[in-house]
Amino acid sequence: MSGTVLVLGGRSEIGMAVAERLARRSYDRFVLAARRSADLDAEENTLRQAGAGTVARVEFDADDVAAHRAVLDGIAQQHGPLDVVVVAFGVLGDQRRAERDADHALEVVHTDYVAHVAVLTHLANLLREQGHGQLVVFSSVAGVRVRRANYVYGSAKAGLDGFASGLADALAGSGVHLLIVRPGFVIGRMTEGMAPAPFSSTPAQVADATVGALLRRREVVWVPPVLRWVFAVTRLLPRSVWRRMPR
């Protein structure tokens, strides 16, 4: 492929799994953007072993929204055009702490919603200007109907899902395609020590579904697919029942 794959959140398990699969599908140039980008040796080696020819690293702090545009412009100028941008940063946070500590609640919402709004707005403008490109946004079923057990994280994902849905509509006809990925519980570093929820998946399974949806230019993909129907039903549950649902 002639363009570049950019991963924002260059040490994300899911983001890297998506990038690895794209490298195996003849994408040759990659940019990994993350904090402490000098420490991404393992991630770079993974992509090179998968077939990547060029792997660049860029320092990127998702929470520093004022710097987003300059970072993205620099990437586009040095490594563009951008074919695929995988927006893979995020935090789970500590629900119990967030219920008592407003600053922590704001940290979660800032990273998982505000920072995404900022970077996606810049990316949409950048890709519109180049006339093509694909954006991957990781939502969550936690945002489809927010549960008491993780309502801070879930509310941020609900906001992100709504924003990304509207942005996808705004990009229609521009040559830019946006894919929303809605996984359930993902067994990985972020959820280490937590009991898996029903219909859990792994980063590899999420990546397989994501790349398949990209190739078909789908607008939304649920991982696993059964969750689409599960949540169609759970939307109908009375609030008195729903508030007792676990994570």
Protein Blocks (a to p, Z undefined) as FASTA:
>chain_A
ZZdcddehjkbfklmmmmmmmmmnopabdcdddehkllmmmmmmmmmmnopabdcddddd
fklmmlmmmmmmmmmmmmmccfbdcdfbdcebjfklmmmmmmlmmmmmmmmmmmmmmmmm
mmmmmmmmnopacddddddfklmpccfklmmmmmmmmmmmmmmmmmmmmmgonlpacddd
dddddddfklgoiacdehiacfklmmmmmmmmmmnopabdcddfklmmmmmmmmmpcfkl
mmmpcZZ
